[in-house]
Amino acid sequence: MTHFNWTQLIPGISHEHIHVATAAVSFAILGCLAILGRVALGNGDEAVTPAGKFSLKGFFELVTEFIVGLVDMVIGEHGRKFVPMFASIFFYVWMSNLIGLLPGMTPSTDNINTTLALGLFSFLMYNYYGLKEHGIAYLKHFLGPVWWLSWLMLIIELISHFIRPLTLGLRLSGNITADHTVLSIFLDLVPWGVPAIFYGMGIFVASIQAFVFTILSMIYVSMAIAHDH
């Protein structure tokens, strides 16, 4: 069954390209928030002064501090240079998930093409930083601790690594699709009152899935740059 989506009103956008249009909307919203924040704060002391009251700036500072805490816990303080990247991943996935809760909008993250692209980005990212940190010695991570089992560990590790983009993508796509399917069913059955419960659940699921994708990306980077292998 095909549902109406507001992005279909954009000339040239068909049902097959809805996830592309929704992804563009997510980028546009995040870009507008960044520009508005820059314009509102300017370049003076206010730009780096924590918000003194609840505001949009304070909310995003809180989420960013949470991500910094996760990086310190998973990678260590030396991993804070990765915070902008992980924060970008989190906010993009989170915003894409939440857009699907708006009537007439479809989350780009319920499309396997989008989520596989995100999983592939995470895969390329942690392998790049692993090679950058260790050089060619990074390949030893795939051989295991015992030399006479290295041939078996190489096969296991290669399979494990190459399915990571797939598992990241399928997990995110499957959970978001299931969540929004349940919400749409209850909206059709009981359009008043009851859907509010599932909207709250939808916000929770959207946030948890963004968290899971981000924390797994952190773990992969942490394992790639670790020196205790």
GUFILO-405221 format. One record per residue: x, y, z of N, C-alpha, C in turn; residue in one letter. Coordinates in nm, 4 decimals. Atoms other than C-alpha are relative to their C-alpha. Example, Ala and Ser with C-alpha at 12.3 -4.5 7.8 and 13.67 -1.06 7.14 Angstrom:
BEGIN
((0.0890,-0.1190,0.0000),(1.2300,-0.4500,0.7800),(0.0900,0.1200,0.0000),a)
((-0.0820,-0.1190,-0.0060),(1.3670,-0.1060,0.7140),(-0.0770,0.1090,0.0730),s)
//
This chain:
BEGIN
((0.0843,-0.1195,0.0000),(0.0000,0.0000,0.0000),(0.0877,0.1245,0.0000),m)
((-0.0785,-0.1211,0.0127),(0.1373,0.3382,-0.1031),(-0.0676,0.1148,0.0747),t)
((0.0537,-0.1111,-0.0770),(0.0892,0.6288,0.1386),(0.0468,0.1318,-0.0613),h)
((-0.0373,-0.1327,0.0491),(0.0883,0.9933,0.0474),(0.1176,0.0540,0.0801),f)
((-0.1134,-0.0646,-0.0646),(0.4077,1.1808,0.1232),(0.0140,0.1406,-0.0571),n)
((-0.0067,-0.1400,0.0441),(0.4498,1.5582,0.1114),(0.1119,0.0236,-0.1002),w)
((-0.1115,-0.0218,0.0923),(0.7807,1.5271,-0.0723),(-0.0359,-0.0375,-0.1435),t)
((0.0438,0.0338,0.1354),(0.5916,1.3803,-0.3694),(-0.0508,0.1224,-0.0759),q)
((0.0439,-0.1233,0.0648),(0.4686,1.7349,-0.4362),(0.1165,0.0737,-0.0668),l)
((-0.1174,-0.0594,0.0636),(0.8258,1.8279,-0.5321),(0.0100,-0.0539,-0.1420),i)
((-0.0076,0.0472,0.1391),(0.8536,1.8141,-0.9139),(0.1139,-0.0997,-0.0204),p)
((-0.1020,0.0992,0.0309),(1.0390,1.5045,-1.0310),(0.0195,-0.1054,0.1066),g)
((-0.0145,0.0973,-0.1077),(1.0021,1.3133,-0.7019),(-0.1109,-0.1039,-0.0099),i)
((0.0966,0.1094,0.0047),(0.8309,0.9749,-0.7377),(0.0031,-0.0758,0.1314),s)
((0.0053,0.0782,-0.1243),(0.7409,0.7221,-0.4688),(0.1328,-0.0709,0.0263),h)
((-0.1270,0.0717,-0.0169),(1.0701,0.5381,-0.5326),(0.1113,0.0902,0.0520),e)
((-0.1056,-0.0935,-0.0406),(1.2696,0.8537,-0.4551),(-0.0356,0.0774,0.1266),h)
((0.0437,-0.0708,-0.1206),(1.0864,0.9577,-0.1370),(0.1111,0.0048,0.1040),i)
((-0.1037,0.0025,-0.1032),(1.3742,0.8478,0.0884),(0.1117,0.0974,-0.0318),h)
((-0.1022,-0.0979,0.0389),(1.6157,1.0647,-0.1115),(-0.0462,0.1408,0.0359),v)
((0.0543,-0.1322,-0.0323),(1.3881,1.3677,-0.0731),(-0.0037,0.0221,0.1501),a)
((0.0061,-0.0130,-0.1454),(1.3422,1.2984,0.2988),(0.1395,0.0196,0.0588),t)
((-0.1379,-0.0194,-0.0451),(1.7186,1.2677,0.3464),(0.0438,0.1441,-0.0249),a)
((-0.0331,-0.1395,0.0305),(1.7569,1.6059,0.1740),(-0.0680,0.0951,0.0971),a)
((0.0711,-0.0818,-0.0990),(1.4936,1.7509,0.4089),(0.0729,-0.0038,0.1337),v)
((-0.0749,0.0127,-0.1261),(1.6903,1.6167,0.7081),(0.1244,0.0871,-0.0014),s)
((-0.1193,-0.0834,0.0131),(2.0089,1.7811,0.5830),(-0.0363,0.1477,0.0044),f)
((0.0417,-0.1400,0.0049),(1.8207,2.1047,0.5158),(-0.0367,0.0512,0.1390),a)
((0.0388,-0.0403,-0.1355),(1.6735,2.1146,0.8678),(0.1232,0.0185,0.0872),i)
((-0.1218,-0.0106,-0.0803),(2.0107,2.0467,1.0310),(0.0831,0.1208,-0.0435),l)
((-0.0736,-0.1164,0.0499),(2.1723,2.3086,0.8061),(-0.0618,0.1303,0.0476),g)
((0.0688,-0.1214,-0.0462),(1.9084,2.5681,0.8966),(0.0236,0.0234,0.1482),c)
((-0.0253,-0.0136,-0.1436),(1.9534,2.4961,1.2683),(0.1421,0.0506,0.0251),l)
((-0.1385,-0.0448,-0.0168),(2.3305,2.5385,1.2324),(0.0165,0.1466,-0.0371),a)
((-0.0097,-0.1400,0.0443),(2.2935,2.8669,1.0406),(-0.0679,0.0940,0.0989),i)
((0.0717,-0.0835,-0.0966),(2.0333,3.0043,1.2826),(0.0791,0.0138,0.1297),l)
((-0.0804,-0.0061,-0.1218),(2.2551,2.9104,1.5758),(0.1194,0.0910,-0.0151),g)
((-0.1149,-0.0859,0.0266),(2.5552,3.0827,1.4184),(-0.0406,0.1472,-0.0032),r)
((0.0468,-0.1390,0.0096),(2.3547,3.3975,1.3394),(-0.0413,0.0527,0.1366),v)
((0.0496,-0.0439,-0.1295),(2.1950,3.4101,1.6833),(0.1117,0.0242,0.1004),a)
((-0.1065,-0.0074,-0.1000),(2.5189,3.3586,1.8766),(0.1141,0.0912,-0.0416),l)
((-0.1110,-0.0823,0.0454),(2.7621,3.5499,1.6598),(0.1315,-0.0711,0.0212),g)
((-0.1338,0.0588,-0.0133),(3.1351,3.4954,1.7008),(0.0685,0.0383,0.1309),n)
((-0.0589,-0.0458,-0.1253),(3.1879,3.6438,2.0473),(-0.0039,-0.1061,0.1078),g)
((-0.0019,0.0916,-0.1137),(3.1891,3.4947,2.3952),(-0.1287,-0.0814,0.0095),d)
((0.1266,0.0717,-0.0102),(2.8223,3.3963,2.3661),(0.0031,-0.1316,-0.0768),e)
((-0.0060,0.1211,0.0820),(2.9152,3.1371,2.1056),(0.0548,-0.1190,0.0780),a)
((-0.0601,0.1092,-0.0770),(3.1122,2.9325,2.3615),(-0.0495,-0.0034,0.1441),v)
((0.0553,-0.0023,-0.1350),(2.9199,3.0248,2.6781),(-0.1185,-0.0936,0.0089),t)
((0.1131,0.0921,-0.0127),(2.6874,2.7459,2.7971),(-0.1296,0.0758,0.0229),p)
((0.1307,-0.0633,-0.0159),(2.3180,2.8280,2.7848),(-0.0384,0.0036,0.1472),a)
((0.0372,-0.0152,-0.1397),(2.1917,2.9606,3.1180),(-0.1419,-0.0431,0.0299),g)
((0.1375,0.0439,-0.0176),(1.8341,2.8438,3.0640),(-0.0345,-0.0975,-0.1120),k)
((0.0397,0.0972,0.1013),(1.6443,2.5825,2.8653),(-0.0291,0.0706,-0.1316),f)
((0.0170,-0.0574,0.1329),(1.6637,2.6656,2.4968),(0.0436,-0.1039,-0.1014),s)
((-0.0446,0.0914,0.1045),(1.7346,2.5010,2.1626),(0.1504,-0.0213,0.0088),l)
((-0.1456,0.0087,-0.0149),(2.1044,2.5804,2.2099),(0.0354,-0.0890,0.1187),k)
((-0.0276,0.0798,-0.1187),(2.0970,2.4320,2.5594),(-0.0296,-0.1472,-0.0212),g)
((0.0362,0.1389,0.0271),(1.9242,2.1174,2.4365),(0.1081,-0.0699,-0.0820),f)
((-0.1031,0.0611,0.0834),(2.1814,2.0532,2.1635),(0.1326,-0.0098,0.0752),f)
((-0.1201,0.0108,-0.0831),(2.4611,2.1273,2.4116),(-0.0089,-0.1223,0.0905),e)
((0.0193,0.1154,-0.0875),(2.3127,1.8650,2.6445),(0.0243,-0.1306,-0.0743),l)
((-0.0182,0.1215,0.0794),(2.3006,1.6021,2.3693),(0.1466,-0.0173,-0.0382),v)
((-0.1412,0.0072,0.0378),(2.6543,1.6886,2.2573),(0.0863,-0.0405,0.1184),t)
((-0.0729,0.0400,-0.1206),(2.7828,1.6608,2.6155),(-0.0192,-0.1485,0.0283),e)
((0.0275,0.1425,-0.0171),(2.6154,1.3198,2.6334),(0.0883,-0.0828,-0.0931),f)
((-0.0839,0.0707,0.0969),(2.8018,1.2119,2.3189),(0.1468,0.0063,0.0417),i)
((-0.1371,-0.0119,-0.0506),(3.1292,1.3450,2.4634),(0.0235,-0.1015,0.1112),v)
((-0.0112,0.0975,-0.1078),(3.0657,1.1315,2.7717),(0.0110,-0.1419,-0.0524),g)
((-0.0078,0.1330,0.0606),(3.0073,0.8258,2.5545),(0.1374,-0.0244,-0.0612),l)
((-0.1327,0.0127,0.0617),(3.3306,0.8896,2.3625),(0.1056,-0.0238,0.1070),v)
((-0.0958,0.0187,-0.1094),(3.5245,0.9221,2.6900),(-0.0085,-0.1412,0.0560),d)
((0.0202,0.1325,-0.0577),(3.3736,0.5941,2.8114),(0.0452,-0.1109,-0.0955),m)
((-0.0274,0.1067,0.0969),(3.4160,0.3911,2.4915),(0.1428,0.0072,-0.0540),v)
((-0.1318,-0.0164,0.0634),(3.7367,0.5324,2.3383),(0.1025,0.0574,0.0975),i)
((-0.0914,-0.0715,-0.0886),(3.8886,0.7534,2.6081),(0.0059,0.1470,-0.0394),g)
((-0.0047,-0.1436,0.0269),(3.9595,1.1246,2.6262),(0.0763,0.0328,-0.1283),e)
((-0.0739,-0.0252,0.1244),(4.2027,1.0948,2.3354),(-0.0914,-0.0132,-0.1218),h)
((0.0927,0.0157,0.1111),(3.8983,1.0113,2.1220),(-0.0932,0.1182,-0.0210),g)
((0.0895,-0.1150,0.0134),(3.7352,1.3522,2.1642),(0.0104,0.0671,-0.1365),r)
((-0.0124,-0.0568,0.1348),(3.8657,1.4505,1.8215),(-0.1055,-0.0589,-0.0940),k)
((0.1028,0.0628,0.0824),(3.5972,1.2147,1.6853),(-0.1409,0.0494,0.0338),f)
((0.1330,-0.0438,-0.0445),(3.3099,1.3901,1.8684),(-0.0810,0.0660,-0.1117),v)
((0.0806,-0.0602,0.1081),(3.2055,1.6103,1.5690),(-0.0566,-0.1035,-0.0974),p)
((0.0459,0.1030,0.0931),(3.1810,1.3013,1.3484),(-0.1135,-0.0818,0.0610),m)
((0.1040,0.0799,-0.0637),(2.9811,1.0959,1.5989),(-0.1257,0.0833,0.0257),f)
((0.1158,-0.0873,-0.0206),(2.7581,1.3930,1.6804),(-0.0765,0.0191,-0.1304),a)
((0.0647,-0.0143,0.1309),(2.6885,1.4378,1.3080),(-0.0794,-0.1246,-0.0353),s)
((0.0705,0.1258,0.0258),(2.5969,1.0697,1.2737),(-0.1270,-0.0075,0.0831),i)
((0.1153,0.0095,-0.0903),(2.3684,1.0844,1.5766),(-0.1113,0.0950,-0.0423),f)
((0.1035,-0.0980,0.0321),(2.1878,1.4036,1.4796),(-0.0657,-0.0301,-0.1346),f)
((0.0599,0.0313,0.1296),(2.1394,1.2939,1.1186),(-0.0979,-0.1171,0.0126),y)
((0.0869,0.1167,-0.0154),(1.9987,0.9509,1.2095),(-0.1219,0.0352,0.0842),v)
((0.1091,-0.0382,-0.0904),(1.7900,1.0983,1.4910),(-0.1023,0.0876,-0.0718),w)
((0.0898,-0.0903,0.0716),(1.6465,1.3769,1.2766),(-0.0765,-0.0753,-0.1082),m)
((0.0665,0.0788,0.1036),(1.5699,1.1339,0.9932),(-0.1085,-0.0887,0.0601),s)
((0.1003,0.0843,-0.0672),(1.3901,0.9019,1.2361),(-0.1210,0.0817,0.0442),n)
((0.1091,-0.0819,-0.0538),(1.1862,1.1817,1.3929),(-0.0886,0.0579,-0.1097),l)
((0.0791,-0.0546,0.1107),(1.0767,1.3226,1.0551),(-0.1131,-0.0959,-0.0364),i)
((0.1018,0.0982,0.0326),(0.8843,0.9990,1.0028),(-0.1224,0.0062,0.0896),g)
((0.1148,-0.0142,-0.0898),(0.6578,1.0890,1.2965),(-0.0945,0.1108,-0.0443),l)
((0.0852,-0.1078,0.0494),(0.5238,1.3907,1.1094),(-0.1007,-0.0567,-0.0998),l)
((0.1005,0.0497,0.0951),(0.1963,1.3215,0.9257),(0.0388,0.0339,-0.1442),p)
((-0.0316,-0.0218,0.1401),(0.2591,1.2767,0.5553),(0.1479,-0.0020,-0.0320),g)
((-0.1442,0.0091,0.0243),(0.6346,1.2196,0.5945),(0.0460,-0.1440,0.0213),m)
((-0.0576,0.1335,-0.0101),(0.8372,0.9013,0.5489),(0.1466,0.0129,0.0392),t)
((-0.1405,-0.0115,-0.0405),(1.1690,0.8559,0.7337),(0.0921,-0.0623,-0.1041),p)
((-0.0954,0.0565,0.0964),(1.4632,0.8074,0.4992),(0.0682,-0.1233,0.0569),s)
((-0.0682,0.1120,-0.0643),(1.6010,0.5599,0.7542),(-0.0834,-0.1279,0.0019),t)
((0.0716,0.1262,0.0138),(1.3249,0.3079,0.6830),(0.0281,-0.0628,-0.1363),d)
((-0.0392,0.0509,0.1309),(1.4786,0.2606,0.3377),(0.1384,-0.0624,0.0097),n)
((-0.1255,0.0740,-0.0148),(1.7542,0.0015,0.3181),(0.1152,0.0658,-0.0750),i)
((-0.1059,-0.0679,0.0740),(1.9456,0.2087,0.0617),(0.0696,0.1047,0.0866),n)
((-0.0557,-0.1031,-0.0876),(1.9896,0.4933,0.3105),(0.0793,-0.0609,0.1143),t)
((-0.0656,0.0570,-0.1180),(2.0760,0.2749,0.6087),(0.1254,-0.0793,-0.0374),t)
((-0.1211,0.0688,0.0441),(2.3208,0.0614,0.4106),(0.1111,0.0998,-0.0312),l)
((-0.0996,-0.1048,0.0261),(2.4931,0.3816,0.2968),(0.0608,0.0493,0.1307),a)
((-0.0507,-0.0413,-0.1310),(2.5216,0.4874,0.6616),(0.0909,-0.1083,0.0592),l)
((-0.0833,0.1100,-0.0491),(2.6549,0.1419,0.7549),(0.1321,-0.0073,-0.0735),g)
((-0.1235,0.0004,0.0791),(2.9084,0.1577,0.4718),(0.0911,0.1145,0.0414),l)
((-0.0805,-0.1129,-0.0478),(3.0205,0.5018,0.5908),(0.0700,-0.0361,0.1303),f)
((-0.0601,0.0404,-0.1271),(3.0776,0.3645,0.9412),(0.1122,-0.1007,-0.0232),s)
((-0.0998,0.1023,0.0326),(3.2688,0.0667,0.7945),(0.1276,0.0638,-0.0553),f)
((-0.1160,-0.0671,0.0592),(3.4975,0.2855,0.5822),(0.0697,0.0892,0.1011),l)
((-0.0533,-0.0932,-0.0980),(3.5417,0.5317,0.8669),(0.0930,-0.0702,0.0993),m)
((-0.0835,0.0613,-0.1037),(3.6717,0.2908,1.1312),(0.1215,-0.0699,-0.0606),y)
((-0.1170,0.0605,0.0642),(3.8974,0.1063,0.8858),(0.1025,0.1063,-0.0405),n)
((-0.0906,-0.1099,0.0347),(4.0417,0.4386,0.7684),(0.0795,0.0437,0.1228),y)
((-0.0698,-0.0450,-0.1205),(4.1213,0.5464,1.1234),(0.0900,-0.1097,0.0560),y)
((-0.0870,0.1092,-0.0420),(4.2597,0.1998,1.2010),(0.1299,-0.0006,-0.0785),g)
((-0.1201,-0.0069,0.0838),(4.5015,0.2233,0.9074),(0.0818,0.1235,0.0308),l)
((-0.0709,-0.1231,-0.0316),(4.5862,0.5815,0.9969),(0.0758,-0.0119,0.1311),k)
((-0.0624,0.0150,-0.1321),(4.6662,0.4827,1.3559),(0.1146,-0.1004,-0.0013),e)
((-0.0967,0.1091,-0.0070),(4.8615,0.1616,1.2916),(0.0812,-0.0206,-0.1276),h)
((-0.0668,0.0268,0.1268),(4.9661,0.1759,0.9289),(-0.0326,-0.1407,-0.0473),g)
((0.0220,0.1339,0.0520),(5.0032,-0.1612,0.7610),(-0.0153,-0.1027,0.1114),i)
((0.0123,0.0908,-0.1144),(5.0253,-0.3210,1.1071),(-0.1447,-0.0198,0.0413),a)
((0.1429,0.0133,-0.0307),(4.6472,-0.2681,1.1312),(-0.0527,-0.1354,-0.0465),y)
((0.0460,0.1282,0.0542),(4.6076,-0.5862,0.9264),(0.0205,-0.1146,0.0993),l)
((-0.0210,0.1026,-0.1016),(4.7387,-0.7840,1.2256),(-0.1247,-0.0217,0.0849),k)
((0.1240,0.0132,-0.0763),(4.4006,-0.7167,1.3910),(-0.0861,-0.1144,-0.0536),h)
((0.0821,0.1029,0.0623),(4.2540,-0.9705,1.1497),(0.0581,-0.1403,0.0173),f)
((-0.0692,0.1295,-0.0067),(4.5000,-1.2500,1.2327),(-0.0123,-0.0698,0.1342),l)
((0.0148,0.0622,-0.1304),(4.4235,-1.3123,1.5991),(0.1306,-0.0071,0.0773),g)
((-0.1196,0.0008,-0.0867),(4.6673,-1.3666,1.8894),(0.0916,-0.1197,-0.0208),p)
((-0.0784,0.1230,0.0156),(4.7897,-1.7165,1.7877),(0.0341,-0.0188,-0.1481),v)
((-0.0419,-0.0008,0.1397),(4.9937,-1.7419,1.4685),(-0.0495,-0.1211,-0.0779),w)
((0.0386,0.1202,0.0737),(4.9017,-2.1029,1.3846),(-0.1509,-0.0087,-0.0262),w)
((0.1429,-0.0084,0.0290),(4.5313,-2.0102,1.3878),(-0.0334,0.1233,-0.0850),l)
((0.0218,-0.1263,0.0710),(4.5810,-1.6933,1.1858),(-0.0836,-0.0187,-0.1273),s)
((0.0769,0.0232,0.1229),(4.4390,-1.8498,0.8665),(-0.1502,-0.0086,0.0283),w)
((0.1415,0.0120,-0.0378),(4.1120,-1.9360,1.0450),(-0.0547,0.1330,0.0504),l)
((0.0437,-0.1288,-0.0541),(4.0931,-1.6043,1.2330),(-0.0172,0.1026,-0.1110),m)
((0.0113,-0.0940,0.1122),(4.1499,-1.4156,0.9066),(-0.1354,-0.0146,-0.0687),l)
((0.1290,0.0239,0.0647),(3.8444,-1.5803,0.7499),(-0.1150,0.0508,0.0877),i)
((0.1060,-0.0402,-0.0931),(3.6304,-1.5218,1.0600),(-0.0071,0.1516,0.0111),i)
((-0.0029,-0.1449,-0.0162),(3.7418,-1.1614,1.1018),(-0.0481,0.0714,-0.1261),e)
((0.0436,-0.0633,0.1246),(3.6894,-1.0747,0.7338),(-0.1518,-0.0085,-0.0151),l)
((0.1455,0.0150,0.0073),(3.3362,-1.2175,0.7414),(-0.0679,0.0927,0.1000),i)
((0.0569,-0.0847,-0.1045),(3.2659,-1.0373,1.0688),(0.0001,0.1472,-0.0386),s)
((-0.0112,-0.1411,0.0366),(3.3872,-0.7029,0.9351),(-0.0875,0.0352,-0.1196),h)
((0.0725,-0.0328,0.1228),(3.2234,-0.7218,0.5937),(-0.1521,-0.0052,0.0165),f)
((0.1446,0.0003,-0.0218),(2.8772,-0.7973,0.7365),(-0.0444,0.1141,0.0916),i)
((0.0374,-0.1101,-0.0894),(2.8911,-0.4985,0.9734),(-0.0845,0.1070,-0.0678),r)
((0.0884,-0.0981,0.0648),(2.7530,-0.2476,0.7185),(-0.1414,-0.0536,-0.0193),p)
((0.1311,0.0612,0.0213),(2.4705,-0.4920,0.6468),(-0.0797,-0.0071,0.1300),l)
((0.0716,0.0116,-0.1273),(2.3851,-0.5539,1.0123),(-0.0396,0.1379,0.0537),t)
((0.0346,-0.1357,-0.0425),(2.3993,-0.1812,1.0933),(-0.1200,0.0515,-0.0789),l)
((0.1080,-0.0498,0.0844),(2.1746,-0.1001,0.7990),(-0.1314,-0.0709,0.0242),g)
((0.1230,0.0767,-0.0209),(1.9238,-0.3815,0.8530),(-0.0614,0.0279,0.1361),l)
((0.0519,-0.0283,-0.1341),(1.8946,-0.3123,1.2265),(-0.0748,0.1325,0.0027),r)
((0.0611,-0.1331,-0.0007),(1.8209,0.0565,1.1751),(-0.1259,0.0020,-0.0858),l)
((0.1146,-0.0012,0.0905),(1.5895,0.0086,0.8764),(-0.1161,-0.0822,0.0552),s)
((0.1050,0.0880,-0.0507),(1.3985,-0.2808,1.0331),(-0.0749,0.0584,0.1181),g)
((0.0640,-0.0558,-0.1190),(1.3326,-0.1105,1.3650),(-0.0829,0.1240,-0.0315),n)
((0.0750,-0.1205,0.0355),(1.2262,0.2209,1.2125),(-0.1236,-0.0345,-0.0818),i)
((0.1149,0.0431,0.0793),(1.0011,0.0496,0.9584),(-0.1081,-0.0602,0.0886),t)
((0.0966,0.0634,-0.0902),(0.8358,-0.1614,1.2295),(-0.0695,0.1033,0.0874),a)
((0.0579,-0.1021,-0.0879),(0.7855,0.1380,1.4585),(-0.1038,0.0843,-0.0731),d)
((0.0922,-0.0869,0.0721),(0.6221,0.3548,1.1937),(-0.1172,-0.0771,-0.0609),h)
((0.1119,0.0834,0.0444),(0.4115,0.0650,1.0650),(-0.1026,-0.0137,0.1103),t)
((0.0901,0.0102,-0.1151),(0.2664,0.0144,1.4137),(-0.0743,0.1319,0.0214),v)
((0.0621,-0.1312,-0.0187),(0.2021,0.3884,1.4457),(-0.1078,0.0254,-0.1050),l)
((0.0974,-0.0249,0.1069),(0.0253,0.4073,1.1073),(-0.1231,-0.0876,0.0163),s)
((0.1139,0.0900,-0.0210),(-0.1932,0.1062,1.1938),(-0.0941,0.0566,0.1055),i)
((0.0846,-0.0533,-0.1061),(-0.3147,0.2623,1.5173),(-0.0608,0.1347,-0.0369),f)
((0.0594,-0.1242,0.0495),(-0.3672,0.5971,1.3467),(-0.1236,-0.0297,-0.0848),l)
((0.1150,0.0380,0.0813),(-0.6027,0.4198,1.1044),(-0.1129,-0.0567,0.0847),d)
((0.1021,0.0647,-0.0827),(-0.7799,0.2194,1.3759),(-0.0654,0.0971,0.0973),l)
((0.0507,-0.0934,-0.1023),(-0.8146,0.4832,1.6472),(0.0713,0.1339,-0.0192),v)
((-0.0704,-0.1242,0.0344),(-0.7286,0.8301,1.5121),(0.0098,0.1023,0.1131),p)
((-0.0022,-0.0983,-0.1087),(-0.7861,1.0093,1.8450),(0.0444,-0.0651,0.1305),w)
((-0.0382,0.0427,-0.1345),(-0.6164,0.9701,2.1827),(0.1077,-0.1069,0.0031),g)
((-0.0919,0.1140,-0.0098),(-0.4515,0.6276,2.1547),(0.1316,0.0225,-0.0746),v)
((-0.1274,-0.0203,0.0705),(-0.1944,0.7286,1.8877),(0.1018,0.0838,0.0767),p)
((-0.0944,-0.0807,-0.0776),(-0.0442,0.9753,2.1383),(0.0996,-0.0885,0.0737),a)
((-0.0883,0.0950,-0.0692),(0.0954,0.6762,2.3283),(0.1076,-0.0507,-0.0954),i)
((-0.0932,0.0556,0.0970),(0.2535,0.5401,2.0130),(0.0911,0.1077,-0.0590),f)
((-0.0909,-0.1086,0.0376),(0.3910,0.8813,1.9183),(0.1126,0.0113,0.1027),y)
((-0.1029,-0.0012,-0.1042),(0.5721,0.8816,2.2531),(0.0956,-0.1161,-0.0156),g)
((-0.0849,0.1175,0.0238),(0.6961,0.5307,2.1828),(0.0865,0.0205,-0.1235),m)
((-0.0756,-0.0255,0.1221),(0.8009,0.6435,1.8355),(0.1196,0.0907,0.0259),g)
((-0.1116,-0.0883,-0.0356),(1.0127,0.9255,1.9787),(0.1081,-0.0780,0.0742),i)
((-0.0950,0.0824,-0.0758),(1.1717,0.6753,2.2179),(0.0794,-0.0910,-0.0933),f)
((-0.0668,0.0911,0.0933),(1.2481,0.4241,1.9396),(0.0942,0.0763,-0.0921),v)
((-0.0848,-0.0818,0.0877),(1.3828,0.6994,1.7100),(0.1287,0.0399,0.0707),a)
((-0.1177,-0.0417,-0.0777),(1.6185,0.8154,1.9862),(0.0913,-0.1180,0.0297),s)
((-0.0789,0.1190,-0.0324),(1.7288,0.4654,2.0867),(0.0762,-0.0509,-0.1223),i)
((-0.0664,0.0494,0.1201),(1.8070,0.3648,1.7283),(0.1150,0.0910,-0.0430),q)
((-0.1100,-0.0925,0.0283),(2.0151,0.6786,1.6744),(0.1150,-0.0250,0.0973),a)
((-0.1014,0.0294,-0.1017),(2.1976,0.5993,2.0000),(0.0743,-0.1294,-0.0322),f)
((-0.0613,0.1304,0.0284),(2.2588,0.2336,1.9044),(0.0943,0.0095,-0.1188),v)
((-0.0853,-0.0132,0.1186),(2.3953,0.3223,1.5603),(0.1275,0.0763,0.0344),f)
((-0.1164,-0.0818,-0.0363),(2.6260,0.5863,1.7101),(0.0951,-0.0748,0.0919),t)
((-0.0860,0.0697,-0.0963),(2.7527,0.3726,1.9986),(0.0730,-0.1162,-0.0672),i)
((-0.0682,0.1075,0.0722),(2.8289,0.0800,1.7649),(0.1127,0.0557,-0.0864),l)
((-0.1062,-0.0639,0.0794),(3.0243,0.3144,1.5371),(0.1175,0.0371,0.0898),s)
((-0.1059,-0.0325,-0.0961),(3.2192,0.4306,1.8437),(0.0795,-0.1240,0.0365),m)
((-0.0673,0.1248,-0.0383),(3.2965,0.0729,1.9441),(0.0913,-0.0488,-0.1119),i)
((-0.0826,0.0435,0.1132),(3.4224,-0.0107,1.5955),(0.1265,0.0854,-0.0127),y)
((-0.1169,-0.0877,0.0052),(3.6518,0.2939,1.5960),(0.0949,-0.0315,0.1135),v)
((-0.0826,0.0317,-0.1170),(3.7729,0.2093,1.9461),(0.0804,-0.1273,-0.0219),s)
((-0.0701,0.1255,0.0269),(3.8607,-0.1472,1.8410),(0.1054,0.0175,-0.1088),m)
((-0.0930,-0.0185,0.1127),(4.0302,-0.0256,1.5210),(0.1265,0.0728,0.0410),a)
((-0.1164,-0.0812,-0.0360),(4.2628,0.2238,1.6912),(0.0685,-0.0493,0.1277),i)
((-0.0570,0.0514,-0.1241),(4.3328,0.0163,2.0044),(0.1387,-0.0584,-0.0246),a)
((-0.1379,0.0497,0.0117),(4.6941,-0.0870,2.0729),(0.0221,-0.1244,0.0837),h)
((-0.0174,0.1156,-0.0908),(4.6262,-0.3879,2.2960),(-0.0250,-0.1317,-0.0689),d)
((0.0205,0.1255,0.0728),(4.5977,-0.6492,2.0202),(0.1315,-0.0766,-0.0094),h)
//
